[in-house]
Amino acid sequence: MSKKYILTVFATAVCMITMAQDDLKLKLDSIAKTGLEKGIPGIQVIISDNKGFTTYNYGYHEIESTTKVNDSTNWRYGSITKLFTAVMILQLESEGKLSIDDLVSKYINLKQHNDAGITIKHLLNHTSGLYNYTSSNQLKWEDSSNQCLEYSLTNKLNFTPGSKYNYCNTGYVILGLIIEKITEKSYQQNITERIFDPCGLESMIYCSDEKTPSNTARGYKMKRKKYNDFTEINHSWANSAGAVLGNLNDLNKFVNCLFKGKLIDSIQLKKMISPTIIYRDMNAEGMEWFYHAVGLCWDLNLDKTEKPIYVSHGGNTQGYNCDIHYNTHTNLTIIIGMNLFPSGKYEPVFSTQNNFINAIHEHYCPIKIQINHFVV
């Protein structure tokens, strides 16, 4: 084969790759345009694979269109905080300081539920049956972890622990308290020493109050077509279930650190993304290989053999929506941030998010997959 021919083939391949990337950008730009027109102030999308990452920025930090979304824009991660909490629990298990099969009552007084047989694993995979404190009409923004726990413990269990799945913030508040009790350090100290510092996550902070950094997108909820600014709402109530803030580049670094074994070993990582509860996705009718499942914190999409293809976790908190989606086969990572809470019928946030994810999957993956994300 001549050098000229090799160069021609190479040039053609580069051209095709460039065209494909341009085509993806056009699709993402179109999805973002629709989302912005429907009322989302700002959007950021990061796509990362083994070759590097690309950041797509759309819209503004605020409805006044003053500051454009940029690479260092901070977002409240909401329930993505739970991933950090779960990782720290698994770190403590590796250190021999607990077992996820331990009864929670060994560490925390659950009062009327002490004899219910609730384990740490039940908290991690949302099968404890505990009442979800964020459903309480007594909840106040400034409530502490212990106050949030009290709202839950005054209610009866929703079901026998381990028998059903029901997303529950209470479990992750308790996990945060367990971390503090075992280490004799605050949750903030633990997450800084165990996750932020080892991974070099310089933008990330445990932001349990209303004092957000200057480059944080304003967070909005919309009611009767009016924007309500929730940026400076105290997040003590979210604590170890949802109070971490930072930019999406650092969130991408966290995913890389986790799946490269820098935070937990391969045994614990496999445990974290192995299915504990499996159920059919009702939106995937006719797609026999497609299932939803829950691991230890992660939501899972499984193949026919019940092995995870994708793992994901969403994060909604007052004024914000974030999402992580990771392909365990190719290391493709999709991270999305928006500064609008998905209230009402979750529009336009969830449809925009799902359209991004599906377009990116269609571009990178030979198997077409329709993603319909959990409401969390």
JOFENMO-V830699 format. One record per pair of residues at least 24 apart in sequence whose C-alpha atoms are under 6 Angstrom apart, sorted by the first residue. I is the first residue (numbers start at 1). GAP is how many residues later the second one is. D is the distance in Angstrom with one decimal. If there is no record, write none. Layout:
i:I gap:GAP d:D
i:I gap:GAP d:D
This chain:
i:35 gap:317 d:5.8
i:40 gap:300 d:5.9
i:42 gap:296 d:5.7
i:42 gap:297 d:5.9
i:43 gap:294 d:5.7
i:43 gap:295 d:4.6
i:44 gap:292 d:5.7
i:44 gap:293 d:5.2
i:45 gap:290 d:5.7
i:45 gap:291 d:4.6
i:46 gap:288 d:5.8
i:46 gap:289 d:5.1
i:47 gap:286 d:5.8
i:47 gap:287 d:4.9
i:48 gap:284 d:5.7
i:48 gap:285 d:5.0
i:49 gap:282 d:5.6
i:49 gap:283 d:4.5
i:61 gap:156 d:4.2
i:61 gap:157 d:5.5
i:62 gap:156 d:5.4
i:72 gap:175 d:5.8
i:73 gap:142 d:5.6
i:73 gap:143 d:5.7
i:73 gap:174 d:5.6
i:74 gap:141 d:6.0
i:74 gap:142 d:4.3
i:74 gap:172 d:4.7
i:74 gap:173 d:4.2
i:75 gap:141 d:5.9
i:75 gap:170 d:5.8
i:75 gap:171 d:5.6
i:75 gap:172 d:6.0
i:76 gap:169 d:4.4
i:77 gap:167 d:5.8
i:77 gap:168 d:5.5
i:77 gap:238 d:5.6
i:77 gap:245 d:5.7
i:78 gap:164 d:4.2
i:78 gap:237 d:4.4
i:78 gap:238 d:5.0
i:78 gap:239 d:4.8
i:79 gap:162 d:5.8
i:79 gap:163 d:4.5
i:79 gap:236 d:4.1
i:80 gap:235 d:5.0
i:81 gap:160 d:5.8
i:81 gap:161 d:4.8
i:81 gap:163 d:5.6
i:82 gap:159 d:5.2
i:118 gap:43 d:5.9
i:123 gap:48 d:4.5
i:124 gap:172 d:5.2
i:124 gap:173 d:5.5
i:125 gap:171 d:5.0
i:125 gap:172 d:5.5
i:126 gap:39 d:5.7
i:126 gap:40 d:5.6
i:126 gap:41 d:5.2
i:126 gap:42 d:5.7
i:127 gap:34 d:5.8
i:127 gap:35 d:5.0
i:127 gap:37 d:5.6
i:127 gap:38 d:4.7
i:128 gap:33 d:4.5
i:129 gap:28 d:5.1
i:129 gap:29 d:4.9
i:129 gap:30 d:4.9
i:129 gap:32 d:5.3
i:130 gap:27 d:5.0
i:132 gap:36 d:5.0
i:132 gap:37 d:5.8
i:132 gap:38 d:5.4
i:133 gap:37 d:5.8
i:141 gap:93 d:5.4
i:141 gap:96 d:5.4
i:142 gap:92 d:5.7
i:142 gap:94 d:5.1
i:142 gap:95 d:5.9
i:143 gap:93 d:5.8
i:143 gap:94 d:5.0
i:144 gap:92 d:5.8
i:144 gap:93 d:5.9
i:169 gap:72 d:5.9
i:172 gap:69 d:5.1
i:173 gap:67 d:5.5
i:173 gap:68 d:5.7
i:176 gap:64 d:5.3
i:201 gap:49 d:5.3
i:203 gap:43 d:5.0
i:204 gap:41 d:5.6
i:204 gap:42 d:4.2
i:205 gap:39 d:5.8
i:205 gap:40 d:5.5
i:206 gap:37 d:5.9
i:206 gap:38 d:4.5
i:207 gap:36 d:5.5
i:207 gap:37 d:5.6
i:208 gap:27 d:4.5
i:208 gap:28 d:4.6
i:208 gap:35 d:5.4
i:209 gap:25 d:4.4
i:209 gap:26 d:5.1
i:209 gap:27 d:5.9
i:210 gap:24 d:4.4
i:219 gap:100 d:3.8
i:219 gap:101 d:5.5
i:219 gap:120 d:4.8
i:219 gap:121 d:6.0
i:220 gap:99 d:4.0
i:220 gap:120 d:4.8
i:221 gap:98 d:5.3
i:221 gap:119 d:5.8
i:221 gap:120 d:5.2
i:230 gap:89 d:5.4
i:272 gap:24 d:4.7
